[in-house]
Amino acid sequence: MVCHYNESVKFFYDISKKNISGMWQTKDYVVVSLGLLVCVFVIFANILVMLAIFMNRRFHYPIYYLLGNLAAADLFAGISYMYLMFHTGPWTIKLSINQWFVRQGLIDTSLTASVINLMAIALERHQTIFTMQLHSKMTNHRVVLLIIGIWLIAILLGLVPSLGWSCICNTSECSNMAPLYCRSYLVFWAVLNLLTFTIMMAVYTRIFIYVLRKNHRMSQHTSQVKQKETVVNLMKTVVMILGCFVVCWTPGLVLLLLDGLCESCDVLTYEKFFLVLAECNSFMNPIIYSYRDKDMRDTFKRILCFPCLGWQQTEEHSGVRFNTLKQEARKARDGDGEQANRGQLVLKEAENMLDSTES
C-alpha cells in the first residue's frame, strides 16, 4: 500500500475526476456569492440569539442553554462555511493536504454539532412533556456536561478523516465529492445524520400523539376552540421542524450516499448548491426555535434598538410567566378536579415547548 502524503491536492482531484480549475468561472462566482450571503445571515441570526439568551435573565434555564449551544454551533457553521468560500474554486488548487483537511474538518464538525443539538433539544422536550413538568429538572451541571459531550462528538467526527479514514493510502477508495475522503466515510457520515433525523422524527411524532390523546381525554374540560387551536399549533411546529430539516439536509445526504455507493453516478453537478442548502438550516434554526417565542422577539427588538434607545434589562423573571400558568392550573383544579388540571398542564406545556421553546 502506497501513501501519497507528499502529493498535491490536484493529484487526488485528478484521480476522482473532479474538475479543479485555476480560472474563475461563472458557476464559481455564483456559488461563492450565494455562500457568502448565506454566511452573513447565519452569523448575524445566531449572534442575535446568543446575545438575547445572555442578556435576558428570563432565558437562564436549561432549554435556553441548549438553544444557545445550538446557536453557537450554527454560528461556528457560518464561520466555517465562510472559510470554505475563501478556499474553494480556483483557490483549492493552492491548498496543501493539511489545509484541505482543516477546511473540510471545520465544516463536518460544525454541521455535526448543529444536528446533534437539534436532537438534544427534541429529547429534552420529550422528557419534560412526558413527566408533565413546566420546568426541566436537568441541572446546570448536567447541561454543561451534555454540551461538552456534543462538542466532543462533533470534533471527533470532524477529525476522523485526517486521523486515518481517508484515501491517501488507498486512492481507489477516493470519493468524487470530497476527493481525499474515503467513500465509506461519506456513507458513514450520511447514515449517522439520517439516523439522527429518524430519532428526531420519532420523538416529535410521539410527543404529538401523546398530546393528541391527552387532548381527547381532557376534551370535556377544554373548549372545542382551544382544543383545535392547540392541536393545529402543535402540528404546525412539528411540520416546520421536520420539514425544514428534510428540505435542507436530505438532498445533500442522498448525494453523499450516492457518492459512496455508486461510482458511476454524477454527483458533482449540484454538490455545491446542496451544501449551501444544508447550510441554510443553520439560519432557519434561530427562526424556528427562537423567533416564534414572543419573549425572544422582544429581546431581539431591544438589542437591535440599543444604539438608539439603549438596553433596558427587564426585571421580570421568567418564573412570573410560569407562576401565571400555575395559577391557571390551580383554577382548573378547583373547578374541574385534579385530572383536568394535569391535562391542562400537559396541553399548555406542549404548546409552549413545541411552539415557542418555553420549558
Secondary structure, DSSP 8 states (H G I E B T S, - for coil): ----TTS-HHHHHHHHT----SS--HHHHHHHHHHHHHHHHHHHHHHHHHHHHHH-GGG-SHHHHHHHHHHHHHHHHHHHHHHHHTTSGGGGGG--HHHHHHHHHHHHHHHHHHHHHHHHHHHHHHHHHHTT-SS----HHHHHHHHHHHHHHHHHHHHTGGGT-BSTT-GGGB-SSSTTBBHHHHHHHHHHHHHHHHHHHHHHHHHHHHHHHHHHHTGGGS-HHHHHHHHHHHHHHHHHHHHHHHHHHHHHHHHHHHHHH-TTS--SSSHHHHHHHHHHHHHHHHIIIIITSHHHHHHHHHHHTHHHH--------THHHHHHHHHHHHHHHHHH-HHHHHHHHHHHHHHHHHHH---
